């Protein structure tokens, strides 16, 4: 089985380097499996202790960034109630993705997100962690969870941080898709790329390579402190429980079945 996360390292001179982390499951449009989340968490842990690493570029293979979370591991639990008094194993699984988003935001290096194709659900959450977000002109962003009977649990705090409460509410409660231009207007995307993404990424890396590593780390820490008025760990814990409750409830099997059948769900106005 090929690696779900490809890591390549390129020199910047003076013994310094930049890494590209590529989500590598093109057949699923790079849906986030447990293995992919684990690999990204391991990469974040290693990067935090790598004094020669100046920055990270996160992108997807096969023309898409990330189609969101993979529900393959949850198949047997969809629509199934939890036995009374039993801890729900879905909670720590979902909460782990929030840990990843925290780790990406907490990288001491600058993080460039390069979005091509789909950035949906968890992919939107990943994009919200970027210090600089580039998007192909044809990229699509969205949080479709509520149209599937699910809760955008772990991504919600990060979408609010990136877009602000009002815009985040519109995005998360509507489930609609937005193009790159609309995402830039909302504040998610910093630069819309109308040409080759590789060239745009390289230009961004060259711009950021002129920054001082310790200053970048300190500035990112300061920005995180400014944003830290919400008790994020407790919020993410509650969000994980909401996700698990939604997945086991009546709407998730209906929404996911409708999605598979390419039909509107029963609560849709188009049904």
C-alpha positions in Angstrom: 0.0 0.0 0.0 1.5 3.4 -0.9 2.2 6.0 1.8 -0.8 8.1 2.5 1.4 11.1 3.1 4.4 11.8 0.9 7.1 14.1 2.4 9.8 15.7 0.2 12.5 18.0 1.4 14.2 20.7 -0.7 17.2 22.8 0.4 16.9 26.6 0.8 20.6 27.2 1.3 22.7 27.6 4.5 21.6 24.1 5.7 18.0 25.1 5.8 15.1 23.4 4.0 11.4 23.4 3.1 9.2 20.3 3.1 6.2 19.5 1.0 3.6 17.2 2.6 1.3 15.7 0.0 -1.9 13.9 0.9 -1.6 10.8 -1.2 -4.9 8.9 -1.9 -6.1 10.3 -5.2 -8.7 7.6 -5.7 -10.6 9.1 -2.7 -9.7 12.7 -3.5 -7.3 12.4 -0.5 -10.1 11.7 2.1 -8.7 11.8 5.6 -8.3 8.3 6.9 -7.0 7.4 10.4 -3.7 6.5 8.8 -3.4 9.9 7.1 -4.2 11.8 10.3 -1.6 9.7 12.2 1.0 10.4 9.5 0.3 14.2 9.6 0.5 14.2 13.4 3.8 12.4 13.3 5.1 14.9 10.7 4.0 17.8 12.9 5.7 16.4 15.9 9.0 15.9 14.0 8.8 19.3 12.4 8.4 21.1 15.8 11.9 19.8 16.7 13.5 20.4 13.3 15.6 23.5 13.6 16.6 23.4 10.0 13.1 23.3 8.6 11.9 26.8 7.6 8.5 26.0 6.3 5.9 23.4 5.1 3.8 23.2 2.0 0.7 21.1 2.4 -1.1 19.9 -0.8 -3.0 17.0 -2.3 -2.1 14.5 -5.0 -4.1 13.9 -8.2 -5.6 17.3 -8.7 -7.5 17.6 -5.4 -6.6 18.9 -2.0 -8.8 16.9 0.4 -12.5 15.7 0.1 -12.9 15.6 3.8 -13.0 12.8 6.4 -13.3 9.2 5.4 -16.2 7.5 7.0 -15.1 4.0 6.0 -14.0 3.1 9.5 -17.4 4.3 10.9 -19.5 2.2 8.5 -20.8 -0.2 11.2 -21.8 2.5 13.6 -23.8 4.7 11.2 -27.4 4.9 12.6 -26.6 2.6 15.5 -27.3 3.7 19.0 -24.7 3.4 21.7 -25.3 0.8 24.5 -26.3 2.5 27.7 -23.3 3.4 30.0 -20.7 2.6 27.3 -18.1 5.1 26.3 -18.4 6.0 22.6 -15.3 5.1 20.6 -16.3 7.6 18.0 -15.4 10.5 20.3 -11.6 10.0 20.6 -11.5 9.1 16.9 -13.1 12.4 15.9 -11.2 14.4 18.6 -7.9 13.2 17.2 -8.6 15.3 14.0 -9.0 18.3 16.2 -5.6 17.5 17.7 -4.1 17.5 14.2 -5.6 20.9 13.4 -4.2 22.3 16.6 -0.8 20.8 15.7 -0.8 22.3 12.2 -1.8 25.7 13.5 0.9 25.4 16.2 3.8 24.6 13.8 6.6 27.1 14.5 7.4 27.1 10.8 5.2 28.9 8.2 2.6 26.7 6.6 1.5 27.2 3.0 -1.7 25.4 1.9 -2.0 24.8 -1.8 -5.6 23.9 -2.8 -6.5 22.4 -6.1 -9.9 20.8 -6.7 -11.9 19.9 -3.6 -11.3 21.2 -0.1 -14.4 19.9 1.7 -15.2 19.2 5.3 -12.0 18.2 7.0 -10.1 19.6 3.9 -11.7 23.0 4.7 -10.4 22.6 8.2 -6.9 21.9 7.0 -7.0 25.0 4.8 -8.0 27.1 7.8 -4.7 26.2 9.4 -2.6 27.8 6.7 -0.5 30.9 7.2 -0.8 31.4 3.5 -3.5 29.8 1.4 -3.2 29.5 -2.3 -6.1 28.2 -4.4 -6.4 27.3 -8.0 -9.0 29.4 -9.7 -11.2 26.3 -10.1 -10.9 25.1 -6.5 -14.1 24.4 -4.5 -14.5 24.8 -0.7 -17.3 23.8 1.6 -18.5 22.1 4.7 -21.2 19.7 3.6 -21.7 18.0 6.9 -25.1 19.4 7.7 -26.5 18.2 4.4 -25.4 14.7 5.3 -26.9 14.7 8.8 -23.5 15.3 10.4 -21.9 18.0 12.5 -18.7 19.9 11.3 -17.4 19.1 14.8 -13.6 19.6 14.9 -13.4 22.1 12.0 -15.9 24.6 13.4 -13.6 26.5 15.8 -11.0 26.8 13.1 -13.4 28.0 10.5 -14.6 30.6 13.0 -11.1 31.7 13.7 -10.3 32.0 10.0 -13.5 33.6 8.7 -15.0 35.2 11.7 -18.3 34.2 13.4 -20.8 35.6 10.8 -19.1 34.1 7.7 -18.4 30.9 9.5 -22.1 30.6 10.4 -23.1 31.0 6.7 -20.6 28.4 5.6 -21.2 25.8 8.2 -25.0 26.0 8.4 -25.6 26.1 4.6 -23.4 23.3 3.5 -23.0 25.1 0.1 -19.8 25.2 -1.9 -17.8 28.3 -2.6 -15.3 28.9 -5.4 -11.9 30.2 -5.0 -12.9 33.9 -5.6 -15.7 33.7 -3.0 -13.3 32.0 -0.6 -10.8 34.8 -1.1 -13.5 37.4 -0.4 -14.4 35.6 2.8 -10.8 35.6 4.0 -10.0 32.0 3.6 -7.8 32.2 0.5 -5.0 34.7 0.3 -4.1 34.2 -3.4 -6.1 32.8 -6.3 -3.8 31.1 -8.8 -4.8 31.2 -12.5 -1.7 29.5 -13.8 0.6 26.7 -12.6 0.2 25.9 -8.9 3.8 24.6 -8.7 5.1 28.0 -9.8 2.9 29.9 -7.4 4.0 27.7 -4.5 7.6 28.2 -5.4 7.1 32.0 -5.6 5.5 31.9 -2.1 8.3 29.8 -0.7 10.8 32.3 -2.0 8.9 35.2 -0.4 8.6 33.4 2.9 12.2 32.2 2.9 13.4 35.7 3.6 11.7 35.7 7.0 13.6 35.0 10.3 12.7 31.5 11.7 12.6 32.5 15.4 10.7 35.6 14.6 8.2 33.6 12.7 7.8 31.1 15.5 7.4 33.9 18.1 4.9 35.8 15.9 2.8 32.7 15.4 2.9 32.0 19.1 1.7 35.6 19.8 -1.1 35.3 17.2 -2.2 32.1 18.8 -2.3 33.7 22.2 -4.4 36.6 20.8 -6.9 34.1 19.4 -6.9 31.9 22.5 -9.9 33.5 24.3 -12.0 30.3 23.7 -11.3 27.2 25.8 -10.4 25.3 22.7 -9.7 21.8 24.2 -13.0 21.7 26.0 -14.8 23.0 22.9 -13.3 20.3 20.8 -14.2 17.7 23.4 -17.8 18.8 23.2 -17.7 18.9 19.4 -16.4 15.3 19.3 -19.5 14.2 21.3 -21.8 16.1 19.0 -20.2 14.4 16.0 -20.5 10.9 17.5 -24.2 11.6 18.5 -25.0 12.8 14.9 -23.3 9.8 13.3 -25.3 7.4 15.4 -28.6 9.3 15.0 -31.4 9.1 12.4 -30.2 11.8 9.9 -26.7 10.4 9.1 -27.9 7.2 7.5 -30.5 9.1 5.5 -28.1 11.8 4.4 -25.3 9.5 3.5 -27.6 7.1 1.7 -29.0 10.0 -0.3 -25.5 11.2 -1.1 -24.6 7.7 -2.4 -27.7 7.5 -4.5 -27.2 11.1 -5.8 -30.6 12.1 -4.5 -31.5 14.9 -2.1 -31.9 13.9 1.5 -35.4 13.9 3.0 -35.0 17.2 4.7 -33.9 19.0 1.5 -36.3 21.4 -0.2 -35.4 19.5 -3.4 -36.6 16.2 -2.0 
